[in-house]
Amino acid sequence: MLMLMAMQSETVKFIRTSDFEARCLALLDEVGRTGETWVVTQDDRPVAELRPYRGARAASPFGLHPTLRIIGDVVAPLDDPWEAQA
């Protein structure tokens, strides 16, 4: 079964896991050629997404915003004792 859905001017195609298993290599070629995104479903629930590789993401510490800077020791104990409310 193949379902189509338009998202932000991008066509997303859906495919069941059993069909994906049979067509995996052909789908990889198609995604590379067309740039389309495929969502793999299992029991009508999305479980994976197959989309073109667009290059590595910019490295940032702890997955934070790339322009964020950590200044000082963020794991050292605090100088002033404090109590947390329960």
VENSULPE-V858753 format. One record per residue. N is the residue number from 1. PHI is phi as a letter, one per 20 degrees, with the letter a starting at -180 (none if undefined). PSI is psi in degrees with one decimal (none if undefined). BURIAL is + if it has 9 or more other ideal C-beta (glycine too) atoms within 8 Angstrom, else -. Layout:
n:N phi:PHI psi:PSI burial:BURIAL
n:N phi:PHI psi:PSI burial:BURIAL
This chain:
n:1 phi:none psi:138.4 burial:-
n:2 phi:c psi:126.9 burial:-
n:3 phi:d psi:145.7 burial:-
n:4 phi:d psi:143.9 burial:-
n:5 phi:b psi:132.4 burial:-
n:6 phi:e psi:127.5 burial:-
n:7 phi:c psi:119.0 burial:-
n:8 phi:l psi:54.7 burial:-
n:9 phi:l psi:23.0 burial:-
n:10 phi:c psi:132.7 burial:-
n:11 phi:e psi:128.2 burial:-
n:12 phi:d psi:129.2 burial:+
n:13 phi:d psi:144.7 burial:+
n:14 phi:d psi:143.9 burial:+
n:15 phi:b psi:139.3 burial:+
n:16 phi:f psi:153.7 burial:+
n:17 phi:g psi:-38.3 burial:+
n:18 phi:f psi:-40.3 burial:-
n:19 phi:f psi:-37.5 burial:+
n:20 phi:f psi:-43.0 burial:+
n:21 phi:g psi:-39.7 burial:-
n:22 phi:f psi:-27.4 burial:-
n:23 phi:d psi:13.8 burial:+
n:24 phi:g psi:-55.6 burial:-
n:25 phi:f psi:-38.7 burial:-
n:26 phi:f psi:-37.7 burial:-
n:27 phi:f psi:-38.6 burial:+
n:28 phi:g psi:-44.3 burial:+
n:29 phi:f psi:-43.3 burial:-
n:30 phi:f psi:-42.9 burial:+
n:31 phi:f psi:-42.7 burial:+
n:32 phi:f psi:-34.7 burial:-
n:33 phi:e psi:-43.4 burial:-
n:34 phi:e psi:-22.7 burial:-
n:35 phi:m psi:8.8 burial:-
n:36 phi:f psi:158.2 burial:+
n:37 phi:d psi:136.8 burial:+
n:38 phi:d psi:138.2 burial:+
n:39 phi:d psi:125.1 burial:+
n:40 phi:e psi:129.0 burial:+
n:41 phi:d psi:149.8 burial:+
n:42 phi:c psi:121.8 burial:-
n:43 phi:l psi:42.2 burial:-
n:44 phi:m psi:18.5 burial:-
n:45 phi:d psi:133.9 burial:-
n:46 phi:f psi:131.8 burial:-
n:47 phi:c psi:-20.0 burial:-
n:48 phi:b psi:160.0 burial:-
n:49 phi:c psi:134.0 burial:-
n:50 phi:d psi:116.4 burial:+
n:51 phi:b psi:164.0 burial:-
n:52 phi:f psi:147.2 burial:-
n:53 phi:f psi:128.7 burial:-
n:54 phi:d psi:21.2 burial:-
n:55 phi:n psi:164.2 burial:-
n:56 phi:f psi:150.8 burial:-
n:57 phi:f psi:154.5 burial:-
n:58 phi:f psi:136.1 burial:-
n:59 phi:f psi:135.6 burial:-
n:60 phi:b psi:146.4 burial:+
n:61 phi:f psi:132.5 burial:-
n:62 phi:l psi:21.8 burial:-
n:63 phi:m psi:19.5 burial:-
n:64 phi:e psi:172.3 burial:-
n:65 phi:g psi:136.7 burial:-
n:66 phi:f psi:-24.6 burial:-
n:67 phi:e psi:-3.2 burial:-
n:68 phi:f psi:134.3 burial:-
n:69 phi:d psi:136.5 burial:-
n:70 phi:e psi:121.5 burial:-
n:71 phi:d psi:127.1 burial:-
n:72 phi:n psi:-175.1 burial:-
n:73 phi:e psi:109.2 burial:-
n:74 phi:e psi:-2.9 burial:-
n:75 phi:d psi:-2.7 burial:-
n:76 phi:f psi:151.1 burial:-
n:77 phi:f psi:152.7 burial:-
n:78 phi:f psi:149.5 burial:-
n:79 phi:f psi:-37.3 burial:-
n:80 phi:e psi:129.6 burial:-
n:81 phi:f psi:150.1 burial:-
n:82 phi:b psi:159.0 burial:-
n:83 phi:d psi:135.1 burial:-
n:84 phi:e psi:144.2 burial:-
n:85 phi:e psi:139.0 burial:-
n:86 phi:e psi:none burial:-
